[in-house]
Amino acid sequence: MKNNLNNNDTIQIAGAGPAGLAAAITLARAGREVVVHEAHDEVGHRFQRDFQGLENWSSSTDALSALENIGLEINFTAQPFTGGTAYDAWDKPYTIHSDTALFYLIERGPGPNSLDTGLLKQAQSLGVEVRFNSRLKQLKGIGILAAGPKVPDAIAVGYHFETDMPDGYWVICDDKLAPKGYAYLLVMAGQGTVKTCMFSGFKQEKIYVEKTIQAFERLVGLQMKNPIPHGGAGNFRIPDSAYNGIHPLVGEQAGFQDTLWGFGIRLALTSGILAAQSLLNGDNYDTLWKQQLRPQMQTAVVNRAFYSLLGNRGYRWFLKHITTKADVRQALYKAYHPSRFKNWLLPWATARYVSRRKDVSCDHVDCHCVWCRHCAHAV
């Protein structure tokens, strides 16, 4: 599907998350007039200083270099982490080691050093108009839909807090704390995030959060000052088409996430860039993202299907296996990339993993809805 984009067209973008802002930056650099509509009064409203990991293993190119290569500046805090500790359900520790950054710890939300604020500054410096408290319900003409997740396929619930703990990261793989997921503790510069990331059992989230806090207090001496509760959701799927009518869908509105563990920031940013390029060059957006994003996303679905079967004994085997590698980053790089075996298993994994979201796309050419409900689609 192509759009006939004239140089004088104002391009509307629904959503000022990473994907939407990345698209806006790309379009503005090409000299296009861009207006971004953000429903809240600030960027990153739903994160509120949440710490997240910008993974550095899905590509041989360093994550920060990759962002610069696609036209984004690193004007936000991104602290590299190499070593850390993971625990199994029996409190056994496993040392994680990487020769280079395994991931970069970043802040999300409206803070001065966050990813969201950094992207906002880049967009505004290029002349992008960002309209806050502007909830776009219909999008007529040329535009991109980047309105975030629709329903939770996974949730991460816990606290932000101040602490005297040293910088570091700790992970626990235990279904009693995080069903089919993992619990994590991230600390940087006197601030911390502790959460349980669960793929089932959402109704018991308070119980899992309490158990997660107790576990980190016992294992690493978790210290929280002024804790603030926080939760977020993730939406994972591989669409047949990432168009809604004539409009490209990007980021989590398209379902572009890491189905295994939820490390989707790179996917979101890349999808925004590709959508912008499709408008600028008259390319088919579906062709672009299927070439660059779908292979990794399909592999993630296979990985998720396997991980959901492991249980605590399987997690113990996985932790023992992966931490015996000299460089965990290289091991994860291999795990995140397609193979003949994983391609063969894809139909089984796709049938096993089904997204909770049903109104995922629309083939109505005349549809202008930001969130379309005309059709129902499976993963």
C-alpha positions as CSV (number, residue, x, y, z in Angstrom):
1,M,0.0,0.0,0.0
2,K,1.4,3.4,-1.0
3,N,0.6,7.0,-0.1
4,N,1.1,9.8,-2.5
5,L,2.9,12.2,-0.2
6,N,3.3,15.8,-1.4
7,N,6.0,18.0,0.0
8,N,3.4,20.4,1.3
9,D,1.4,17.7,3.1
10,T,1.3,18.0,6.9
11,I,1.9,14.6,8.4
12,Q,-0.1,13.7,11.5
13,I,1.2,11.2,14.1
14,A,-1.0,9.8,16.8
15,G,1.2,9.1,19.9
16,A,4.4,10.6,21.2
17,G,6.0,7.4,22.3
18,P,9.4,6.3,21.0
19,A,8.0,4.9,17.7
20,G,5.9,8.0,17.0
21,L,8.8,10.4,17.8
22,A,11.3,8.4,15.8
23,A,9.0,8.6,12.8
24,A,8.5,12.4,13.4
25,I,12.3,12.9,13.6
26,T,12.9,11.0,10.4
27,L,10.2,12.9,8.5
28,A,11.3,16.3,9.9
29,R,14.9,15.7,8.9
30,A,13.6,15.1,5.3
31,G,12.0,18.6,5.5
32,R,8.4,17.5,6.1
33,E,5.9,19.3,8.3
34,V,4.9,17.0,11.2
35,V,2.3,17.3,14.0
36,V,2.4,14.8,16.8
37,H,-0.7,14.4,18.9
38,E,-0.2,13.1,22.5
39,A,-3.2,12.3,24.6
40,H,-1.4,13.2,27.9
41,D,0.2,16.4,29.1
42,E,3.7,15.1,28.9
43,V,5.8,12.4,27.1
44,G,6.1,9.0,28.7
45,H,3.2,9.6,31.0
46,R,2.5,5.9,31.7
47,F,6.1,5.1,32.7
48,Q,6.9,7.8,35.3
49,R,10.7,7.3,35.7
50,D,10.5,3.5,35.1
51,F,13.9,1.9,34.4
52,Q,14.1,-0.3,31.4
53,G,16.7,-2.2,29.4
54,L,17.7,-1.2,25.9
55,E,18.9,-4.7,24.9
56,N,22.2,-5.0,23.1
57,W,22.1,-8.6,21.9
58,S,19.7,-8.8,19.0
59,S,22.3,-7.3,16.7
60,S,26.1,-7.5,16.3
61,T,26.0,-3.7,16.1
62,D,26.1,-1.9,19.4
63,A,22.6,-0.6,20.3
64,L,23.6,3.0,20.7
65,S,25.6,2.9,17.4
66,A,22.6,1.3,15.7
67,L,20.3,4.2,16.9
68,E,22.8,6.8,15.6
69,N,23.0,4.9,12.3
70,I,19.2,5.3,11.8
71,G,19.4,9.1,12.6
72,L,18.7,9.3,16.3
73,E,20.9,11.1,18.8
74,I,21.9,9.7,22.2
75,N,20.8,12.7,24.3
76,F,19.5,10.6,27.1
77,T,21.1,8.6,29.9
78,A,22.1,5.1,28.7
79,Q,24.3,3.3,31.3
80,P,26.0,0.1,30.0
81,F,25.7,-3.0,32.1
82,T,27.9,-6.1,31.6
83,G,27.8,-8.3,34.7
84,G,24.8,-9.2,36.9
85,T,23.3,-12.0,38.9
86,A,20.3,-14.3,38.2
87,Y,18.6,-16.6,40.7
88,D,16.5,-19.7,40.3
89,A,13.5,-20.7,42.4
90,W,15.9,-22.4,44.9
91,D,17.8,-19.1,45.5
92,K,20.9,-20.4,43.7
93,P,22.8,-17.5,42.1
94,Y,24.2,-17.6,38.5
95,T,26.7,-15.0,37.4
96,I,25.9,-13.2,34.1
97,H,28.9,-12.0,32.2
98,S,29.3,-10.1,28.9
99,D,32.5,-8.8,27.4
100,T,30.6,-5.7,26.1
101,A,27.3,-4.1,27.2
102,L,24.6,-6.7,27.6
103,F,22.1,-3.9,27.8
104,Y,21.9,-0.2,28.4
105,L,19.8,0.9,31.4
106,I,17.6,3.8,30.4
107,E,14.9,5.9,32.1
108,R,11.4,6.2,30.7
109,G,8.9,8.9,31.4
110,P,9.0,12.7,31.5
111,G,12.3,13.1,33.4
112,P,15.0,15.3,32.1
113,N,17.4,12.5,31.2
114,S,14.8,9.9,29.9
115,L,14.6,8.3,26.5
116,D,11.2,10.0,26.0
117,T,12.4,13.5,26.8
118,G,15.5,13.0,24.6
119,L,13.4,12.0,21.6
120,L,11.0,14.9,22.3
121,K,13.9,17.4,22.3
122,Q,15.2,16.0,19.0
123,A,11.8,16.2,17.4
124,Q,11.1,19.8,18.5
125,S,14.6,21.0,17.5
126,L,13.7,19.9,14.0
127,G,10.5,21.9,14.0
128,V,8.0,19.1,14.9
129,E,4.9,20.4,16.6
130,V,3.9,18.2,19.5
131,R,0.4,18.9,20.8
132,F,-0.2,17.6,24.3
133,N,-3.6,16.8,25.7
134,S,-4.6,16.0,22.1
135,R,-6.3,12.7,21.8
136,L,-6.7,12.0,18.1
137,K,-9.7,9.9,17.5
138,Q,-9.7,10.0,13.7
139,L,-6.8,10.5,11.3
140,K,-7.7,11.7,7.8
141,G,-5.0,12.1,5.2
142,I,-1.4,11.1,5.5
143,G,-0.3,9.9,9.0
144,I,1.1,7.3,11.3
145,L,-0.6,5.5,14.2
146,A,1.6,5.1,17.3
147,A,-0.9,5.0,20.1
148,G,0.7,2.3,22.2
149,P,-0.6,-1.1,23.5
150,K,-4.2,-2.0,23.4
151,V,-4.5,-5.0,25.8
152,P,-2.0,-6.6,28.2
153,D,-0.3,-9.8,26.9
154,A,2.1,-9.3,29.8
155,I,2.3,-6.9,32.7
156,A,5.2,-5.6,34.8
157,V,4.1,-4.4,38.3
158,G,6.2,-3.1,41.2
159,Y,7.8,0.0,42.5
160,H,10.1,2.9,41.7
161,F,12.2,4.1,44.7
162,E,15.2,5.8,46.1
163,T,18.0,3.7,47.5
164,D,21.6,3.6,48.8
165,M,22.3,0.3,46.9
166,P,25.1,0.2,44.4
167,D,24.3,0.2,40.7
168,G,23.4,-3.2,39.3
169,Y,20.8,-5.6,38.0
170,W,19.4,-8.8,39.5
171,V,16.9,-11.3,38.0
172,I,14.9,-14.1,39.5
173,C,13.3,-16.8,37.3
174,D,10.5,-18.3,39.5
175,D,6.9,-18.9,38.7
176,K,6.0,-18.2,42.3
177,L,7.1,-14.6,41.7
178,A,6.5,-14.1,38.0
179,P,4.4,-16.7,36.2
180,K,6.0,-17.6,32.9
181,G,8.1,-14.4,33.2
182,Y,10.8,-13.1,35.5
183,A,11.3,-10.7,38.4
184,Y,13.9,-8.0,38.2
185,L,15.7,-5.3,40.2
186,L,17.5,-2.4,38.5
187,V,19.5,0.3,40.3
188,M,21.2,3.3,38.8
189,A,22.5,6.5,40.5
190,G,20.5,6.1,43.7
191,Q,17.2,5.2,42.0
192,G,15.7,1.8,41.5
193,T,12.9,-0.2,39.8
194,V,11.8,-3.6,41.2
195,K,9.0,-5.5,39.4
196,T,7.5,-8.8,38.5
197,C,7.0,-9.3,34.8
198,M,4.3,-11.9,34.4
199,F,2.6,-13.5,31.4
200,S,-0.3,-15.0,33.3
201,G,-1.9,-14.7,36.7
202,F,-2.7,-11.0,36.3
203,K,-5.5,-11.1,39.0
204,Q,-2.9,-12.1,41.6
205,E,-0.5,-9.3,40.8
206,K,-0.4,-7.9,44.4
207,I,0.6,-11.3,45.8
208,Y,3.4,-11.7,43.2
209,V,4.7,-8.2,43.9
210,E,4.9,-8.9,47.6
211,K,6.7,-12.2,47.0
212,T,9.1,-10.4,44.7
213,I,10.0,-7.7,47.2
214,Q,10.5,-10.4,49.9
215,A,12.8,-12.4,47.6
216,F,15.0,-9.4,46.7
217,E,15.2,-8.4,50.3
218,R,16.4,-11.9,51.3
219,L,18.8,-12.4,48.4
220,V,20.4,-9.0,47.8
221,G,19.3,-6.8,50.7
222,L,16.8,-4.7,48.7
223,Q,16.5,-1.2,50.3
224,M,13.6,1.1,49.2
225,K,13.1,4.7,50.2
226,N,9.9,6.5,49.2
227,P,8.6,3.7,47.0
228,I,6.0,4.6,44.4
229,P,3.8,1.8,42.9
230,H,3.9,1.5,39.2
231,G,2.7,-1.0,36.5
232,G,2.8,-1.3,32.8
233,A,1.5,-3.6,30.1
234,G,2.9,-5.1,26.9
235,N,1.2,-6.1,23.7
236,F,2.8,-8.8,21.5
237,R,1.8,-10.0,18.1
238,I,2.9,-10.5,14.5
239,P,0.4,-8.9,12.2
240,D,-0.5,-10.0,8.7
241,S,-0.4,-6.3,7.8
242,A,0.7,-3.3,9.8
243,Y,-1.6,-0.9,8.0
244,N,-4.9,0.4,9.4
245,G,-6.5,1.6,6.2
246,I,-3.8,3.7,4.6
247,H,-2.0,4.4,7.8
248,P,1.1,2.6,9.0
249,L,0.9,1.2,12.6
250,V,4.2,1.4,14.6
251,G,5.5,0.3,18.0
252,E,3.2,-1.5,20.3
253,Q,0.0,-0.4,18.5
254,A,1.3,-2.7,15.7
255,G,2.3,-5.4,18.3
256,F,6.0,-4.9,17.6
257,Q,7.5,-6.2,20.8
258,D,9.9,-8.9,22.0
259,T,7.5,-11.8,22.7
260,L,10.0,-13.7,24.8
261,W,10.9,-11.1,27.5
262,G,9.5,-7.7,26.4
263,F,12.6,-6.0,25.2
264,G,10.9,-4.0,22.5
265,I,12.4,-0.5,22.4
266,R,14.7,-1.2,19.4
267,L,11.8,-2.7,17.5
268,A,9.6,0.3,18.3
269,L,12.2,2.8,17.2
270,T,13.0,0.9,14.0
271,S,9.3,0.5,13.1
272,G,8.8,4.3,13.4
273,I,11.8,4.9,11.1
274,L,10.6,2.4,8.6
275,A,7.0,3.9,8.5
276,A,8.5,7.3,7.9
277,Q,10.7,6.0,5.1
278,S,7.7,4.3,3.5
279,L,5.9,7.7,3.3
280,L,9.0,9.5,2.1
281,N,10.0,7.1,-0.6
282,G,6.6,5.6,-1.6
283,D,7.6,2.2,-0.4
284,N,5.3,-0.5,1.0
285,Y,5.6,-0.4,4.8
286,D,4.6,-4.1,5.1
287,T,7.5,-5.0,2.8
288,L,9.9,-3.0,4.9
289,W,9.0,-4.3,8.3
290,K,8.6,-7.9,7.2
291,Q,12.1,-7.8,5.8
292,Q,13.8,-6.1,8.8
293,L,11.7,-7.0,11.9
294,R,9.6,-10.1,11.2
295,P,12.4,-12.7,11.3
296,Q,13.5,-11.7,14.8
297,M,9.8,-11.4,16.0
298,Q,9.0,-14.9,14.7
299,T,12.0,-16.3,16.5
300,A,10.8,-14.6,19.7
301,V,7.5,-16.3,19.4
302,V,9.2,-19.7,19.2
303,N,11.4,-18.7,22.2
304,R,8.3,-17.7,24.2
305,A,6.5,-20.9,23.4
306,F,9.5,-22.9,24.7
307,Y,10.0,-20.6,27.8
308,S,6.3,-21.0,28.8
309,L,6.8,-24.7,29.0
310,L,9.9,-24.7,31.1
311,G,8.7,-24.1,34.7
312,N,11.0,-23.6,37.6
313,R,13.2,-26.7,36.8
314,G,13.5,-25.6,33.2
315,Y,14.5,-22.1,34.2
316,R,17.2,-23.6,36.4
317,W,18.5,-25.6,33.4
318,F,18.3,-22.5,31.2
319,L,20.2,-20.3,33.7
320,K,22.9,-22.9,34.2
321,H,23.3,-23.4,30.5
322,I,23.5,-19.8,29.4
323,T,25.8,-18.6,32.2
324,T,28.4,-21.2,31.4
325,K,28.9,-19.3,28.2
326,A,32.0,-17.1,28.1
327,D,29.9,-14.2,26.8
328,V,26.2,-14.2,27.5
329,R,25.6,-11.5,24.9
330,Q,26.8,-13.8,22.2
331,A,24.7,-16.6,23.5
332,L,21.6,-14.4,23.4
333,Y,22.5,-13.1,20.0
334,K,22.3,-16.7,18.7
335,A,19.0,-17.4,20.6
336,Y,17.4,-14.3,19.1
337,H,18.1,-15.2,15.5
338,P,16.3,-17.6,13.1
339,S,17.5,-21.1,12.4
340,R,16.0,-23.9,10.3
341,F,14.9,-25.6,13.5
342,K,13.0,-22.6,14.8
343,N,11.5,-21.9,11.4
344,W,10.2,-25.5,11.4
345,L,8.7,-24.9,14.8
346,L,7.1,-21.6,14.0
347,P,3.6,-23.0,13.1
348,W,3.5,-24.9,16.4
349,A,4.7,-21.8,18.4
350,T,2.2,-19.5,16.6
351,A,-0.7,-21.8,17.4
352,R,0.5,-22.1,21.0
353,Y,0.9,-18.3,21.6
354,V,-2.2,-16.2,20.9
355,S,-2.3,-12.5,21.6
356,R,-5.2,-11.2,23.7
357,R,-5.7,-8.4,21.2
358,K,-8.4,-9.0,18.5
359,D,-9.0,-5.7,16.8
360,V,-5.5,-5.6,15.4
361,S,-5.8,-4.1,11.9
362,C,-8.2,-3.0,9.3
363,D,-8.5,-3.5,5.5
364,H,-11.0,-0.7,5.0
365,V,-9.3,1.8,2.8
366,D,-11.7,4.6,3.9
367,C,-11.1,3.9,7.6
368,H,-9.9,6.9,9.6
369,C,-10.1,5.4,13.1
370,V,-7.0,5.6,15.3
371,W,-8.1,2.3,17.0
372,C,-10.1,0.3,14.5
373,R,-12.8,-2.2,15.5
374,H,-14.0,-3.2,12.1
375,C,-12.2,-6.6,11.9
376,A,-11.0,-9.3,14.2
377,H,-7.6,-11.0,13.6
378,A,-5.6,-13.7,15.3
379,V,-1.9,-13.7,15.7
